[in-house]
Amino acid sequence: DAGVIQSPRHEVTEMGQEVTLRCKPISGHNSLFWYRQTMMRGLELLIYFNNNVPIDDSGMPEDRFSAKMPNASFSTLKIQPSEPRDSAVYFCASTPGPMNTEAFFGQGTRLTVV
Amino acid sequence: KQEVTQIPAALSVPEGENLVLNCSFTDSAIYNLQWFRQDPGKGLTSLLLIQSSQREQTSGRLNASLDKSSGRSTLYIAASQPGDSATYLCAVRTRGASKIIFGSGTRLSIRP
């Protein structure tokens, strides 16, 4: 398997624009996580899906952020409108199940909002 | 609310030394604990996964222990090498919500 695949790897956008980050989990994995990593706050959990259903979105910073998982092989994280403080590395991770299984991470999307 | 802490935040040791990285968590209701390595500008690489029923796991020069009752885990690195320089992160998977919560990491530098 190719692992967790995220796209794009880098994104530079202007403030106010819509940004969509994409994630393809490992085939057969049914739990998916979105994280944001910054120097100041480390790795923050944004949202967690199990079997394509959002289980916990308490980490989503505000209404400008939304995430979807229309099927088991694809998820998106959207920011609209984007702001400079959204600049960070966004990681997607998947696990085979909801409990005692290993998490695998994608390579991340480095987002810069200018 | 589960909180994960890693101490120290940074560590520098000469090559060849054995070293221990620490991870503590506030809620012992976990499914597992996982140690990751992150190189600058890169993603996270899984090193070791310890289930809540296990006490330790070993992979090569790495040994991770888990004391769930006291909320602690250690990552032991034997005979350190410059290539071990990276940030090491621990994460716990919580029971109930099944979220994966990370510590802030320990930045390790091995001096040649």
Interface residues (C-beta under 8 A of the other chain):
Chain A: S31 F33 Y35 G42 L43 L45 Y48 N50 I55 D56 F91 A93 T95 P98 M99 N100 T101 E102 A103 F104 F105 G106 Q107 G108
Chain B: Y31 N32 Q34 F36 K42 G43 L44 T45 S46 L49 Q51 S52 L89 A91 R93 A97 S98 K99 I100 I101 F102 G103 S104 G105
